[in-house]
Amino acid sequence: MKRFNLVALILGCVLCGGLALAGPQGGYHLLKKYELGGAPGVKDYWDYLTIDASTRRLYISHGVEVKIFDLDGGQVAGNIPGLKRVHGIALVPELGKGFISDGGADEVVAFDLKTLAVTAHIKTGKNPDCIIYDSASKHIFTMNGKSNDASVIDPASGKVLATIPMGGRPEYAVADGQGLIYDNIEDKNEVVVLDAKAMTVKFRWPIAPAEEATAIDLDAQHGRLFIGGRNKVLAIMNTENGKIIQNFPIGAGVDTNIYEAESGLLFVATREGTLHIFHEDTPDKFSLVETVQTQFGARNMALDPKTHHLYIDTADFGPAPEPTAEQPHPQPVPIAGTFRLLVYAR
């Protein structure tokens, strides 16, 4: 009997070891670096990244232009100039159109996906920031940071269909593909749930212990929202009831969360230069896989579903300016001409 127990114990340890080895593996590291140069004529600024997996293009928000990067060729393949302050890019491949949120012009700029030619200027609320295409309603949504509302656009006609009061400053949003859109209200510490077809607010849920949330993504299959707070907290929310089921500490200045359903990995990029990688062990239990040191400013990120590479942009930075009444907590300033694209992989 004692010998049997010993054998069982050994087998159990071997099996547990095998499970551990088969679990999520870390090892993300800098694979490549591409120098992209400065934005023409203005202080460097960048925001959201958008990948078109079908055409192997990466759309890069960069100040007064959008850079188009060839993922397979590893080079800039075009640009859309003449903008004022680019935030995001949404794509509608079935219409052959792309849409840019130009916060400096209070408008959305439509362009042709093949030629990159600008085809329309669509007025929105003030400072359109996040822009997404909802496949369920077939509408474009912009989250307007200075007018505290969302503009709903018909991408086929370019007409604004509605303006939805958001009750605070909307930040990044994500659609579930079934007609719901989840958006961070940064200054109210809540998530708003929009009915995309009815174009109305359905729910408002608090996000504590997270605060001042910017980044957001979704595990649509299991109904889990990943909410990145600027108070250095990642909160994981159940979309059935708005309850926070788990939270983790993260770095300062989070701006992108990406969930990859295939691997169950969640990637969180922060301005301080940390890339946090979590794994969905079960829908109610997530664990930290590793934290990778990237570069300061590397807070905007996209995931290539073909190669599973992470693309993150940043630049070199000089010292922060002296505080002022308008800017009591100034940040370090990007050095002109040093804008670059970093590629991380296992």
C-alpha positions in Angstrom: 0.0 0.0 0.0 2.8 2.4 0.8 4.6 1.5 -2.4 1.4 2.2 -4.4 1.0 5.6 -2.8 4.6 6.5 -3.6 4.1 5.5 -7.3 0.9 7.5 -7.4 2.7 10.5 -5.9 5.5 10.3 -8.5 3.0 10.0 -11.4 1.0 13.0 -10.1 4.1 15.1 -9.9 5.0 14.1 -13.5 1.5 15.0 -14.7 1.5 18.3 -12.9 4.9 19.1 -14.4 3.6 18.3 -17.9 0.6 20.6 -17.4 2.9 23.3 -16.2 5.1 22.9 -19.3 2.0 22.9 -21.6 0.7 26.2 -20.0 1.2 29.7 -21.4 4.8 30.5 -22.1 6.5 33.8 -21.9 9.6 34.9 -23.7 8.3 37.9 -25.6 11.2 40.1 -26.8 12.1 42.8 -29.3 12.3 41.1 -32.7 12.7 44.1 -35.1 12.8 47.9 -35.1 11.8 50.2 -37.9 12.7 53.9 -38.0 9.8 55.9 -39.4 11.0 59.5 -39.0 9.1 62.5 -37.8 5.7 63.9 -38.5 6.0 66.8 -41.1 6.1 70.2 -39.6 4.7 69.5 -36.2 5.6 68.1 -32.8 5.5 64.3 -32.9 2.2 62.7 -31.8 0.8 59.3 -32.3 -2.2 57.3 -31.2 -4.1 54.1 -32.3 -2.7 51.5 -34.6 -5.0 49.4 -36.9 -4.1 46.2 -38.8 -5.8 45.1 -42.0 -4.9 41.4 -42.0 -6.3 40.7 -45.5 -4.1 43.3 -47.2 -1.2 43.0 -44.7 -1.3 46.7 -44.0 -0.7 48.5 -40.7 -2.3 51.9 -40.4 -0.3 54.1 -38.1 -1.7 57.3 -36.6 1.1 59.9 -36.7 0.3 63.6 -36.0 -0.9 65.2 -39.2 -0.8 62.0 -41.3 -1.6 58.3 -41.4 1.4 56.1 -42.4 0.6 52.8 -44.1 3.2 50.1 -43.3 3.6 46.9 -45.3 3.7 44.1 -42.7 5.4 41.6 -45.1 7.7 44.0 -46.8 8.7 45.8 -43.6 8.5 49.3 -45.0 6.2 52.3 -45.3 4.1 51.8 -48.4 2.1 55.0 -48.4 0.6 57.8 -46.4 -2.5 60.0 -46.1 -1.3 63.6 -45.4 -3.0 66.9 -44.8 -4.7 66.1 -41.5 -4.6 68.1 -38.2 -4.4 65.6 -35.3 -5.0 62.0 -36.1 -6.3 59.6 -33.5 -7.7 56.4 -35.0 -8.4 54.5 -38.2 -11.5 52.3 -38.8 -11.8 50.0 -41.9 -14.8 48.9 -43.8 -13.4 46.5 -46.4 -16.7 45.5 -47.9 -17.2 49.1 -49.0 -13.5 49.6 -49.9 -13.4 52.5 -47.4 -11.4 53.6 -44.4 -12.2 56.3 -41.9 -9.9 58.5 -39.8 -10.8 60.4 -36.7 -9.2 63.8 -37.0 -9.5 65.4 -33.5 -7.9 68.6 -34.6 -10.5 69.2 -37.3 -13.6 67.8 -35.4 -14.3 65.5 -38.3 -13.9 62.0 -39.8 -11.9 61.8 -43.0 -13.0 59.0 -45.4 -10.5 57.5 -47.8 -10.3 54.8 -50.5 -8.6 51.6 -49.3 -6.9 50.9 -52.6 -5.7 54.4 -53.7 -5.6 56.0 -50.2 -7.2 59.1 -51.8 -9.4 61.2 -49.4 -13.1 61.0 -50.5 -15.0 62.8 -47.9 -14.9 65.0 -44.7 -17.7 64.3 -42.2 -18.3 66.7 -39.3 -18.6 65.1 -35.9 -18.7 66.2 -32.3 -15.6 67.9 -30.8 -12.3 66.0 -30.8 -13.3 62.6 -32.2 -10.8 60.2 -30.6 -11.6 56.5 -30.7 -13.3 55.4 -34.0 -14.6 51.9 -34.6 -16.8 50.0 -37.1 -19.6 47.9 -35.7 -20.3 45.0 -38.0 -23.7 44.3 -36.4 -25.3 47.7 -37.0 -22.9 48.5 -40.0 -22.2 51.9 -38.5 -19.1 53.9 -37.7 -18.9 55.3 -34.2 -16.6 58.1 -33.0 -16.1 58.9 -29.3 -15.8 62.6 -29.0 -13.7 63.6 -26.1 -14.5 67.3 -25.9 -18.2 67.3 -26.5 -18.8 64.2 -24.3 -20.8 62.4 -27.0 -20.6 59.8 -29.8 -21.3 60.4 -33.5 -22.9 57.6 -35.5 -22.1 57.6 -39.2 -23.5 55.6 -42.1 -20.2 54.5 -43.9 -22.0 54.0 -47.2 -23.5 57.5 -47.5 -21.1 59.4 -45.1 -24.1 60.9 -43.2 -24.2 61.4 -39.5 -27.2 59.4 -38.3 -27.2 60.3 -34.6 -25.3 62.0 -31.8 -25.5 60.1 -28.5 -24.8 61.9 -25.2 -22.3 59.8 -23.3 -22.5 61.5 -19.9 -18.8 62.1 -19.7 -15.5 62.0 -21.7 -15.6 58.8 -23.8 -12.3 57.0 -24.5 -11.6 53.8 -26.3 -14.5 51.5 -27.2 -15.0 47.9 -28.4 -17.9 46.2 -30.2 -19.0 42.6 -29.4 -20.2 41.9 -33.0 -23.7 41.3 -31.7 -25.0 44.9 -31.4 -23.4 46.1 -28.2 -20.6 48.6 -27.8 -18.6 49.0 -24.6 -16.9 52.4 -24.0 -14.8 53.8 -21.2 -16.0 57.0 -19.7 -12.7 58.3 -18.4 -13.8 61.1 -16.1 -16.7 59.2 -14.6 -14.9 55.9 -13.8 -17.5 53.8 -15.6 -18.2 51.7 -18.7 -21.2 52.7 -20.9 -22.9 50.0 -22.8 -24.4 51.2 -26.1 -27.1 49.5 -28.1 -25.6 50.0 -31.6 -28.7 49.6 -33.6 -31.0 51.6 -31.3 -28.2 54.2 -30.9 -29.0 54.6 -27.1 -27.2 54.0 -23.8 -28.3 50.7 -22.3 -26.2 50.3 -19.1 -23.7 52.3 -17.0 -21.4 50.2 -14.8 -18.7 51.4 -12.3 -15.2 50.1 -12.9 -13.7 50.4 -9.4 -11.0 49.7 -8.4 -9.8 50.9 -11.8 -10.0 54.7 -12.5 -9.6 57.0 -15.4 -9.9 54.1 -17.9 -8.5 54.4 -21.4 -7.7 51.0 -22.8 -10.4 48.3 -23.3 -10.8 45.0 -25.1 -13.2 42.1 -25.0 -13.3 38.3 -24.8 -16.7 38.1 -26.7 -17.0 34.3 -26.2 -16.8 34.4 -22.5 -18.2 37.9 -21.9 -15.1 39.4 -20.2 -14.1 43.1 -20.6 -10.5 44.1 -20.0 -10.4 47.7 -18.7 -7.1 49.6 -18.3 -7.1 52.4 -15.7 -4.7 55.3 -15.6 -4.5 54.7 -11.8 -2.3 51.6 -12.8 -5.1 49.0 -12.3 -6.4 46.5 -14.9 -10.0 45.5 -14.1 -11.7 42.4 -15.6 -15.5 42.7 -15.9 -18.3 40.2 -16.5 -20.4 41.6 -19.3 -23.5 39.8 -18.1 -23.8 42.0 -15.0 -21.0 44.6 -14.9 -19.3 43.0 -12.0 -15.5 43.2 -11.6 -14.2 39.6 -11.1 -10.4 40.3 -10.9 -7.9 43.1 -11.0 -4.1 43.5 -11.4 -1.5 46.2 -11.0 -0.1 47.6 -14.2 2.3 50.3 -15.3 1.5 54.0 -15.6 -0.1 55.5 -18.7 -1.9 52.4 -20.1 -3.4 53.0 -23.6 -3.9 49.6 -25.3 -5.4 46.3 -24.3 -5.5 43.4 -26.8 -7.0 40.0 -26.1 -6.1 37.1 -28.5 -8.8 34.4 -28.4 -6.6 31.8 -30.0 -4.0 31.8 -27.3 -6.1 33.2 -24.4 -3.4 35.9 -23.9 -4.2 39.5 -22.9 -1.6 42.1 -23.8 -1.5 45.5 -21.9 0.9 48.3 -23.1 1.7 51.3 -21.0 3.4 54.6 -21.5 6.1 53.9 -18.9 7.4 51.1 -21.2 5.9 48.0 -19.7 4.1 45.3 -21.7 2.1 43.1 -19.3 1.0 39.7 -20.6 -1.8 37.8 -18.9 -3.4 34.4 -19.5 -7.1 33.5 -19.3 -6.8 30.2 -17.2 -10.6 30.2 -16.9 -13.2 32.9 -17.6 -13.0 33.8 -13.9 -9.3 33.4 -13.3 -6.5 35.2 -15.1 -2.8 35.0 -14.3 0.2 37.1 -15.1 2.6 35.4 -17.6 5.3 38.0 -17.7 6.1 41.7 -17.8 8.4 42.8 -20.6 10.3 46.1 -20.5 9.8 47.9 -23.8 10.5 51.6 -24.3 9.1 54.8 -22.7 6.1 56.0 -24.7 5.3 52.5 -26.2 1.6 52.6 -25.2 -0.1 52.0 -28.6 -0.2 48.5 -30.0 -1.6 46.2 -32.7 -1.5 42.4 -33.0 -1.0 40.7 -36.3 -3.3 37.6 -36.3 -1.1 35.8 -38.9 2.3 36.0 -37.2 1.1 36.8 -33.7 3.6 39.7 -33.6 2.9 42.8 -31.6 3.5 46.2 -33.2 4.2 49.1 -30.8 5.2 52.6 -31.7 7.2 55.2 -29.8 10.1 57.6 -30.1 13.0 59.0 -28.1 12.1 61.6 -25.4 13.6 64.7 -24.0 12.9 66.1 -20.5 9.5 67.4 -19.5 8.9 71.1 -19.6 8.3 73.2 -16.5 4.8 72.8 -14.9 2.2 75.5 -15.8 -1.3 76.3 -14.6 -2.7 74.7 -17.7 -0.3 71.7 -17.6 0.6 71.1 -13.9 2.0 67.6 -14.7 3.9 67.9 -18.0 5.2 64.7 -19.6 8.6 64.2 -21.4 8.6 65.5 -25.0 9.2 63.3 -28.0 12.3 64.2 -30.0 11.6 65.1 -33.6 12.6 62.5 -36.2 12.9 59.6 -33.8 9.5 58.0 -34.3 9.8 54.2 -34.7 7.9 50.9 -34.8 8.9 48.1 -32.5 8.0 44.4 -33.1 7.7 42.0 -30.2 7.4 38.2 -30.5 8.2 35.0 -28.8 
